[in-house]
């Protein structure tokens, strides 16, 4: 007798699905964690602000201490002019890591030591530099890039006492944080807690890009010397506007000071700059004890010309001082610099001549085509 096996089919009961106006679920993105309503509002506001901030295409504006670098460092003779005779012999041993030494000899100058030795070592994240001269003055720098956005900088200077110079030492610590459209800095000079409290000078600054062309920021200075003296504080505001071929910047000190700079590129090889510095001494309570309010101002005009193998800079200010500097490459390893300055108000004149020789071996010349040089955090 045959047995018939009947296979039972599963019974599917349709479940009615209520219509919903919810958007389709994105399975590629995990659901947000459950939070309270207040935190959600704050988080959504912050995310919306960040999205609009990125849509503006803002760039990093740099730092406040370099807000007028095109005028102060590129066009003017700041930290470039000298007097007397000077000779430099520079030797580079490698490009990555960078290792260089320099011997400098000077004569006929009160600002330069007869002999100065400098050594530099740098990688993409570390910079070490030391300098010592014949007068036993010593200075060193140590910079490290802890993160692509965070850099720590430190420097030490020791000056021995000689003649009318009392000498001294200075320690500087600086932290820089570089964002996509802002830069924050914190700097301390000779910080100490050994005199019954916190002493030294502390400088904090913040510069933010508001539009692709405009940046605004502020800088605060707090200083407390030793010896039981009270602290002092100052606040300044800064702004920078960048045009197509010109840059204007201004910095206002609340205690009485205004500095404005204007830089413009006239041609591919010609740059010019103007700087106006106004000081209103005696407006604050601390300075009023020095004889009442005084107004002082200085205006400086400079120009920079770039030729095929030389650079010429010249400047004149409202105090009757004229200066010029010519930097010319005679041959790839030899460079000659001529500096001149005339002060009509003081009836003084200075002249300087320098020769610099770059000594590099054949192996280093070959590395320039095959090895990418290191970029230390200067």
Secondary structure, DSSP 8 states (H G I E B T S, - for coil): --------------------------TTS-------HHHHHHHHHHHHHHHHHHHTT------GGGTTHIIIIIIS-TTT---EEEEEEEEEEEETTEEEEEEEEEES-SSS-SEEEEEEEE-SSEEEEEEEETT--EEEEEEEEEETTEEEEEEEEEE--BTTB--EEEEEEEEEEE-SSEEEEEEEEEEE-SSSS-EEEEEEEEEEESSSSEEEEEEEEEEE-STT---EEEEEEEEEEE-SSEEEEEEEETTTEEEEEEEEE-SSSEEEEEEEEEEEET-STTTGGGTS-EEEEEEEEEEEEE-SSEEEEEEEETTSEEEEEEEEEEETTEEEEEEEEEETTTTEEEEEEEEEEEEE-HHHHHHHHHS-------
